[in-house]
Amino acid sequence: MANELNKDQSQTHDLRSAIELLKSTPGEYVETNVEVDPRAELSGVYRYVGAGGTCERPTRKNGPVMMFNKIKGFDDISVIIGLNGSRKRVGQFLNCEPERLGHLLKDSVQNPIAPVEVSADKAVCQEVVHLATDANFDLRKLLPAPTNTEEDAGPYITMGLCYASDPETHESDITIHRLCVQSRDELSMWLTPGRHIDAFRMKAEEAGKPLPISISIGVDPAIEIAACFEPPTTPLGFDELSVAGALRGHAVEMVKCKTINERAIAHAEIVIEGELLPNVRVREDQNTDSGKAMPEFPGYTGEAKEALPVIKVKAVTHRHNPIWRTTVGPGEEHVNMAGIPTEASILDMVNRAMPGKLLNVFAHSAGGGKLLAVMQFKKFAPVDEGRQRQAALLAFSAFPELKHVILVDEDVDIFDSDDVLWAMQTRYQGDVDTVFIPGVRCHPLDPSQTPEYSPSILQTGMSCKTIYDCTVPFHLKSHFERSKFKEVDVKRFLPDFE
């Protein structure tokens, strides 16, 4: 519904205004002037401070955003990490209750505000320009792209908003991809199957032409979240920046790039301009021979790819004293950026099929926001029995990379894992409440999806999707009522209680 939408998100119109908002909120922001090495050390620090997610333990969930003001080997540039690392912060940025974020994003897709173009004099992202034709141009010296671990294939751009357009229809798409710095002016780009920019790249390659692409780094959180929508919610030709516009309450401003025929986000801290070259491939770990890429959302380090498309960089533009934006691959940031759009997609598809029955969805942290969804379903009448499983099937269609669904009743807090597991212990019998769907494509980064792991898997990338129905059969509802406690005003006894 339109009334779910945030009509004025003026408090956070770029990265710097988002930071100022956090500084005014106790416990949400920390910074350090101690020099940090971007190679493994920076991510190593934040693992303890607030990475969360599927990161190696010990880590801290819902820790503060952290700003590193002194980066080894780089002057006049700082690095910020963890911006979207707590659901509470995302809710603060989008002026929405954390548990309603999926509903807000669903509504934003239905009420898009298209991006607009502004003149170069209004684009702070172009205050400073570095051309690749300059003799001293070197991405490795310009940009403090970190490595998450000491065995990464190289420095990675983990929060680059990649923007490109269909060479035939000129429809545009924005997404976040794994980008590894390979040389002074080259990046490798891993595109998981089905991504729209890859479709654009293949069209250009078939015509023997490069695909212009801009990479905007350091933007406001609404754009980072909206960029993570996937089909079928945002089909080919749907510009996710229009979703960000709805979330912000006003259009995202774009600017023409300096060296390529494409646009970039005008308020970005840093923009990389380049072209995806036709028929050029590079081994991802050519500079390290580590065999590893970087830590990914399931909590494991991905294998380096043998042959990835190459972006030939033409220029880097940025604000004065720019702020580099990065994230820890398996951290809670990925959960929120990927997971909240996943929730919106599931809510949209199920509500269209059976309005009012799916109350909420949580793309759980344990699945990195992609592999596991907890769905809160309400049965109103005997005829609703079984529809909860239909809702789960629709969830797999709404988000094809989803692996597991846990169904719970309306009295279970889907954001409280203890409550979800309680429902599984008391409202679930494995032999009658488990539904297996073998032989289906899932996410390629799940390491258990190999024939070596299970004989039911014919080829890598296939999976057995599973529904865990932890809802009470409707005719037994009266036997599963939770103990009722007296409603009291706790603040009468503890005035500072929250």
C-alpha positions in Angstrom: 0.0 0.0 0.0 1.2 3.5 -0.7 0.8 4.6 2.9 3.7 2.2 3.8 6.1 4.4 1.8 8.4 6.9 3.2 7.4 10.2 1.7 10.4 12.2 2.8 13.7 10.6 3.5 15.6 13.9 3.3 17.7 13.1 6.4 19.7 10.6 4.3 20.2 11.8 0.8 23.9 10.6 0.5 26.5 8.7 2.4 27.6 11.7 4.5 24.1 12.6 5.7 23.6 8.9 6.7 26.8 9.2 8.7 25.7 12.4 10.4 22.4 10.7 11.3 24.3 7.8 12.9 26.6 10.2 14.9 23.4 11.5 16.5 22.4 8.0 17.7 24.3 6.7 20.7 26.1 3.4 20.0 25.7 3.4 16.3 29.0 4.9 15.1 32.7 4.6 16.1 35.9 5.8 14.4 39.6 5.4 14.8 42.6 7.5 13.8 45.0 4.5 14.2 46.5 3.5 10.9 45.1 0.3 9.5 46.3 -1.9 6.7 43.5 -2.5 4.1 45.1 -5.9 3.4 43.2 -8.2 5.8 43.6 -6.0 8.9 40.7 -3.7 8.3 38.2 -6.5 7.9 39.9 -8.4 10.7 39.2 -5.5 13.0 35.5 -5.2 12.0 34.9 -8.9 12.3 35.1 -8.3 16.1 33.4 -4.9 16.1 30.2 -5.6 14.2 30.5 -8.0 11.2 27.9 -10.6 12.5 26.1 -12.7 9.9 27.8 -15.9 8.9 31.3 -14.6 9.8 33.7 -16.7 11.7 33.1 -16.6 15.5 33.8 -14.8 17.7 32.1 -11.8 16.0 29.5 -9.3 17.0 26.0 -8.9 15.6 24.5 -5.4 15.4 27.7 -3.7 16.2 28.3 -0.1 15.3 29.4 1.4 11.9 33.1 1.9 11.9 35.1 4.7 10.2 38.9 4.2 9.6 40.4 7.7 9.1 44.0 6.6 8.4 44.6 4.0 5.7 48.1 2.6 5.2 49.4 3.7 1.8 46.7 6.2 1.1 46.2 9.9 1.9 43.1 12.0 2.2 40.7 9.1 2.0 38.9 7.2 4.7 37.0 3.8 4.8 33.6 3.1 6.3 32.2 -0.3 6.9 29.0 -1.8 8.4 26.5 0.9 7.4 23.7 -1.6 6.7 25.0 -4.1 9.3 21.9 -3.9 11.6 18.3 -4.1 10.7 17.6 -1.4 13.2 20.0 1.0 11.3 18.4 0.2 8.0 15.0 1.0 9.5 16.4 4.3 10.8 17.7 5.2 7.4 14.4 4.4 5.7 12.2 5.8 8.5 10.5 2.4 9.0 10.1 -0.1 11.8 12.7 -2.8 11.3 10.1 -5.6 11.2 8.2 -3.8 8.4 11.1 -3.2 6.0 10.0 -6.1 3.7 6.6 -4.5 3.4 8.1 -1.1 2.7 10.3 -2.4 -0.1 7.4 -4.3 -1.6 5.4 -1.1 -1.7 8.3 0.8 -3.2 8.5 -1.5 -6.2 4.8 -0.8 -6.9 5.3 3.0 -6.6 8.6 3.7 -8.4 10.2 7.1 -8.9 12.5 7.1 -11.9 16.0 8.6 -11.6 16.7 12.0 -13.1 19.8 13.5 -14.8 21.6 16.6 -13.5 24.3 18.7 -14.9 28.0 18.1 -14.1 28.2 21.2 -11.9 25.7 19.6 -9.5 27.5 16.3 -9.3 29.8 16.1 -6.3 31.1 12.8 -7.6 33.1 14.6 -10.2 34.9 17.2 -8.1 38.2 15.4 -8.8 39.0 13.6 -12.1 41.7 11.0 -12.7 42.1 9.8 -16.3 43.5 6.4 -17.1 45.6 8.0 -19.9 47.6 9.8 -17.3 51.0 8.1 -16.8 50.7 7.9 -13.0 47.2 6.5 -13.0 46.9 3.3 -11.0 43.8 1.9 -9.3 45.9 0.2 -6.7 47.3 3.5 -5.5 44.1 5.5 -6.0 41.6 3.2 -4.2 42.0 1.5 -0.8 40.1 -1.6 -1.9 40.6 -4.0 1.0 41.1 -7.8 1.1 38.9 -9.6 3.6 41.5 -12.2 4.4 45.2 -12.8 3.6 44.4 -15.4 1.0 42.0 -13.3 -1.1 42.7 -13.2 -4.9 43.4 -9.5 -4.6 41.9 -6.2 -3.4 38.1 -6.3 -3.8 35.5 -3.7 -4.5 32.6 -5.1 -2.5 30.2 -2.2 -2.4 30.4 -1.0 -6.0 27.0 -0.1 -7.5 27.4 -1.3 -11.1 25.2 0.6 -13.6 24.9 -0.4 -17.3 22.3 -0.3 -20.1 21.0 -2.7 -22.7 22.8 -1.8 -26.0 19.6 -2.3 -27.9 16.7 -1.1 -25.7 18.8 1.3 -23.6 17.0 0.1 -20.4 19.3 0.2 -17.4 20.1 -1.9 -14.4 22.1 -1.4 -11.2 23.5 -4.3 -9.1 26.4 -5.0 -6.8 29.0 -7.5 -8.1 32.3 -9.0 -7.0 35.1 -6.8 -8.5 38.8 -7.7 -8.1 41.5 -5.1 -8.9 43.7 -6.9 -11.4 46.1 -4.1 -12.7 46.5 -0.4 -12.9 43.4 -0.1 -15.1 41.6 -3.4 -15.1 39.0 -5.1 -12.9 37.6 -8.6 -13.1 33.9 -9.0 -12.7 32.0 -12.1 -11.5 28.4 -12.1 -12.7 26.3 -14.9 -11.2 23.9 -16.5 -13.8 20.8 -14.6 -14.6 22.0 -11.1 -13.7 20.7 -8.4 -16.0 24.1 -6.7 -16.6 25.4 -10.0 -17.8 22.6 -10.1 -20.4 23.6 -6.6 -21.5 27.3 -7.7 -21.7 26.5 -10.7 -23.8 24.5 -8.6 -26.2 27.3 -6.2 -26.6 29.9 -9.0 -26.9 27.8 -10.7 -29.7 28.1 -7.4 -31.6 31.8 -7.2 -30.9 31.4 -4.0 -28.8 32.4 -3.1 -25.3 29.7 -2.4 -22.7 30.0 1.0 -20.9 29.7 0.6 -17.1 29.9 2.9 -14.2 30.7 1.8 -10.6 29.4 4.2 -7.9 30.9 3.7 -4.5 29.7 5.5 -1.3 26.0 6.3 -1.8 23.0 6.5 0.5 21.6 3.3 2.0 18.3 3.3 0.1 20.3 2.8 -3.2 22.4 0.0 -1.7 19.3 -1.8 -0.6 17.3 -1.3 -3.7 20.1 -2.5 -6.0 19.8 -6.0 -4.5 16.4 -6.7 -5.9 16.3 -9.6 -8.4 13.9 -11.0 -10.9 11.0 -11.8 -11.1 10.2 -8.8 -8.8 12.4 -6.5 -10.9 12.3 -8.0 -14.4 14.8 -7.2 -17.2 14.5 -3.5 -18.0 13.3 -2.5 -14.6 15.8 0.1 -13.2 16.1 -0.6 -9.5 17.1 3.1 -9.0 13.4 3.8 -9.3 12.8 1.6 -6.2 15.5 3.7 -4.4 13.6 6.8 -5.5 10.4 5.5 -3.9 12.3 4.6 -0.7 13.9 8.1 -0.5 10.8 9.9 -1.4 12.5 11.7 -4.3 14.4 10.7 -7.5 18.0 9.5 -7.5 20.1 12.1 -9.3 22.4 10.8 -12.1 25.2 12.5 -14.1 26.8 11.7 -17.5 30.2 10.1 -17.1 33.3 11.9 -18.3 34.8 9.2 -20.5 32.0 6.7 -21.4 28.5 6.8 -22.7 26.8 6.0 -19.4 25.6 7.6 -16.2 26.6 7.4 -12.6 25.1 8.4 -9.2 25.7 12.1 -8.8 26.2 12.1 -5.1 28.5 9.1 -4.9 31.8 9.4 -3.1 33.8 7.7 -5.9 32.9 6.6 -9.4 34.9 4.3 -11.6 34.2 4.6 -15.3 35.0 1.7 -17.7 34.0 -0.7 -20.3 33.3 -4.5 -20.2 35.6 -5.7 -23.0 34.2 -8.2 -25.5 35.8 -11.7 -25.6 38.5 -10.8 -23.0 38.7 -13.0 -19.9 41.1 -13.1 -17.0 41.9 -15.6 -14.2 40.6 -14.1 -11.0 43.7 -15.0 -8.9 46.3 -14.3 -11.6 48.3 -12.1 -9.2 48.3 -14.4 -6.2 47.7 -18.0 -7.4 45.8 -18.6 -4.2 43.0 -20.5 -5.8 40.7 -18.4 -3.6 38.5 -15.4 -4.4 37.1 -13.8 -1.2 34.8 -14.7 1.7 31.2 -14.8 0.5 27.8 -14.7 2.2 27.5 -18.4 3.2 30.6 -18.0 5.4 33.1 -19.7 3.1 35.8 -18.4 0.8 34.8 -18.8 -2.8 37.0 -20.4 -5.4 38.8 -18.1 -7.8 37.2 -18.2 -11.2 39.2 -19.3 -14.2 37.9 -16.9 -16.8 36.1 -13.7 -15.8 35.0 -10.7 -17.9 37.3 -7.7 -17.7 36.4 -4.0 -17.1 38.9 -1.7 -18.7 38.9 1.4 -16.6 38.9 4.8 -18.3 38.7 7.2 -15.3 38.1 7.5 -11.6 36.2 10.6 -10.3 35.5 11.4 -6.7 34.5 14.0 -4.1 37.2 16.0 -2.2 38.5 13.8 0.7 36.3 10.8 -0.4 35.0 8.0 1.8 35.5 4.5 0.5 32.7 2.1 1.2 33.3 -1.6 1.9 31.8 -4.6 3.6 32.8 -7.9 5.1 31.7 -10.6 2.6 29.8 -12.9 5.1 28.7 -10.2 7.4 25.2 -9.0 8.5 25.4 -6.2 5.9 24.8 -8.8 3.2 21.9 -10.3 5.2 20.1 -7.0 5.2 21.0 -5.8 1.7 20.1 -9.1 0.0 17.5 -10.3 2.5 15.1 -7.4 2.8 14.5 -7.3 -0.9 14.1 -11.1 -0.7 11.4 -10.6 1.9 9.7 -8.0 -0.3 9.7 -10.3 -3.3 8.1 -13.2 -1.3 5.5 -10.9 0.3 4.5 -9.5 -3.1 4.1 -12.9 -4.8 2.3 -14.7 -1.9 0.0 -11.7 -1.2 -1.1 -11.6 -4.8 -2.0 -15.3 -4.7 -3.6 -15.4 -1.2 -4.1 -11.9 0.2 -3.8 -11.4 4.0 -2.5 -14.8 4.9 1.2 -14.3 4.9 1.8 -11.8 7.7 5.6 -11.4 7.4 8.9 -12.9 6.2 12.4 -12.8 7.6 15.4 -13.7 5.3 17.4 -15.2 8.1 21.0 -14.3 9.0 22.0 -17.9 9.0 21.3 -18.1 5.2 23.1 -14.8 4.5 19.7 -13.3 3.5 19.4 -15.7 0.6 19.2 -19.3 1.6 16.7 -19.4 4.5 13.3 -17.7 4.9 11.1 -17.8 8.0 7.5 -17.2 6.9 4.7 -16.2 9.4 1.4 -17.5 8.0 -2.1 -17.2 9.5 -4.8 -19.8 9.0 -8.2 -18.3 9.3 -10.3 -21.3 8.6 -10.1 -25.1 8.0 -9.8 -24.5 4.2 -6.5 -22.6 4.8 -4.8 -25.9 5.9 -2.2 -26.7 3.2 -2.1 -23.1 1.9 0.9 -22.4 4.1 2.9 -24.9 2.0 1.6 -23.3 -1.2 3.0 -20.1 0.2 6.4 -21.7 0.6 6.3 -23.0 -3.0 5.5 -19.4 -4.1 8.5 -18.2 -2.1 10.8 -20.4 -4.1 9.4 -18.9 -7.3 9.7 -15.4 -6.0 13.3 -15.9 -5.1 14.9 -18.8 -7.0 18.1 -18.8 -4.9 16.1 -19.6 -1.7 17.0 -23.1 -0.3 15.0 -23.6 2.9 11.7 -22.3 4.2 10.5 -22.5 7.8 6.7 -21.9 8.2 5.4 -20.7 11.6 2.1 -19.4 13.0 1.2 -15.9 13.8 2.1 -16.1 17.5 5.8 -16.8 16.7 8.3 -14.0 16.5 10.1 -14.7 13.2 13.0 -12.4 14.1 13.7 -14.3 17.3 15.6 -17.5 16.4 14.8 -19.0 19.8 11.1 -18.6 19.2 11.4 -20.1 15.7 13.3 -23.1 17.1 10.7 -23.4 19.8 8.0 -23.8 17.1 10.1 -26.4 15.4 10.5 -28.4 18.7 6.8 -28.3 19.7 4.9 -28.0 16.4 6.9 -30.1 13.9 7.2 -33.8 13.2 9.9 -34.6 10.7 8.1 -37.5 8.9 4.9 -35.5 8.2 6.0 -31.8 8.2 9.0 -31.9 5.9 8.6 -31.4 2.1 11.6 -32.1 -0.1 11.9 -30.7 -3.6 15.1 -32.2 -5.1 16.9 -31.4 -8.3 16.3 -27.6 -8.3 18.8 -24.8 -9.1 19.8 -22.7 -6.1 22.7 -20.3 -5.4 26.1 -21.4 -6.8 28.0 -20.3 -3.7 26.4 -23.1 -1.5 29.3 -25.5 -1.1 27.0 -28.5 -0.3 25.5 -28.4 -3.8 27.9 -31.0 -5.4 27.5 -34.6 -6.6 30.2 -35.5 -4.1 28.0 -34.3 -1.2 24.8 -36.1 -2.3 24.1 -38.7 -5.0 20.8 -36.9 -5.6 22.7 -33.9 -7.0 23.4 -34.4 -10.7 25.6 -31.4 -11.2 27.1 -28.6 -9.2 24.6 -25.8 -8.4 21.6 -28.0 -8.0 20.0 -28.5 -4.6 17.2 -30.1 -2.6 14.9 -27.3 -1.5 13.1 -28.1 1.7 10.0 -26.8 3.6 9.8 -27.2 7.3 6.2 -26.8 8.3 6.2 -25.7 11.9 2.6 -24.5 11.9 -0.1 -26.2 14.0 -2.8 -28.1 12.1 -5.9 -25.9 12.1 -8.1 -28.4 13.9 -5.6 -28.7 16.7 -5.1 -24.9 17.3 -6.8 -24.9 20.7 -4.2 -27.4 22.0 -1.3 -25.2 21.2 -2.1 -21.9 22.8 0.8 -20.3 24.5 0.7 -19.4 28.2 -0.9 -16.0 28.7 0.7 -13.5 31.1 -0.9 -10.5 32.6 -0.4 -7.2 30.7 1.4 -4.7 32.9 3.1 -1.3 32.6 6.8 -2.2 33.2 7.8 1.5 33.2 5.9 1.9 36.4 8.5 -0.3 38.1 11.5 0.5 35.8 11.1 4.0 34.3 14.1 3.6 32.0 13.1 0.1 30.7 13.2 -0.3 26.9 
